[in-house]
Amino acid sequence: MSSRASLVERFRDRLPLGPETPIVTLGEGDTPLLPAPRLSARLDLDVWLKCEGANPTGSFKDRGMTVALSKALEEGRRAVVCASTGNTAASAAAYAARAGLPALVLQPAGAVALGKLAQARALGARVLEVRGSFDQALAAARQLTERGTHVLVNSLNPYRLEGQKTAAFEILEELGAPPAVLALPYGGGGNTRAYVMGFEEAGAGLPRVVAVESSLRAETAASAIRISAPVHAPEVAQALERTGGLIAKVSDEVLLEAWRALAQDEGIFCEPASAAGVAGLAQAQLPSGTRVVCVITGHGLKDPEAVERLTPPPVAVDPDPDAIAAVA
Ligand SMILES: *Cc1c(COP(=O)(O)O)cnc(C)c1O
């Protein structure tokens, strides 16, 4: 066993894994929970960041994929399929490779960030560009699984949510109690459900959950939450009700400002969608000093093109100290 236990090893008794289940792991979970002093001062809150970009493929999807692929092997499945805006595909490709199973990825044509596409291809997935939206690609993936050849590893696969709930366990371990508020991006809603499930199972009380979606769902610059019809919408609504939470809607402008602040004020470079939790806090109108955990869902290197919106390009300069000092 490695010195760094995977989440499956740490939380095995709280996951649907038997003693015989073959475990497919890349060392996911155990991600940093960091205080955010400058954001806290600016927002007059006690803000913490759960940095899920530190997972093996750079997003929280890995927490679910380790369980989904372990169960696929246990159940004798021969191949996996997903529809994806990118991170599910990167994660499915990695864990399928690790399990020795083929992965089929259906992605909306022209709508996947460069880093994620590079991952799925490099990791050996069969990548197909569907002429249509994410929602159409997901419908096609679900229909394909009815033929029995592939198991679906989107968040409709219940094992995905089981794995993802472990992030709530880690937050409880580190803070000793649930935060007053948990804020996270709301794309399809699987992760929102998974966190509420995790806190409910732990039995230590629930944070108010603020699920933050784009006010432009179908065309936001944040490709990871560019989903017009969230598949988990009814369950998200129920889960939020149990926590006294809410859905916040943010414009791309507000989202990109939160993204810039995370990067330049806190040193956390995430992809644009991952800043949604921070971006939605203003709408929750929280009392001064409220403890908030924002889930930073994916790494900034996933979407290098988005950086063009964040900063001007580098200035060219001769290798001369005077010239450098003049523009520095
Ligand atoms: C998948 C994903 C989301 C959205 O999560 P849902 O479970 O679909 O709500 C948000 N951010 C990133 C980086 C993602 O990969």
The ligand as a Gaussian input file, in Angstrom:
#p B3LYP/6-31G(d) Opt

LIG

0 1
 C      -18.490000      18.616000     -13.899000
 C      -18.030000      19.941000     -13.456000
 C      -18.901000      20.883000     -12.864000
 C      -20.379000      20.648000     -12.727000
 O      -20.690000      19.608000     -11.839000
 P      -22.165000      18.954000     -11.840000
 O      -22.027000      17.752000     -11.004000
 O      -22.474000      18.638000     -13.287000
 O      -23.107000      19.978000     -11.334000
 C      -18.362000      22.070000     -12.410000
 N      -17.053000      22.360000     -12.549000
 C      -16.207000      21.494000     -13.130000
 C      -14.776000      21.882000     -13.271000
 C      -16.653000      20.262000     -13.593000
 O      -15.794000      19.420000     -14.164000

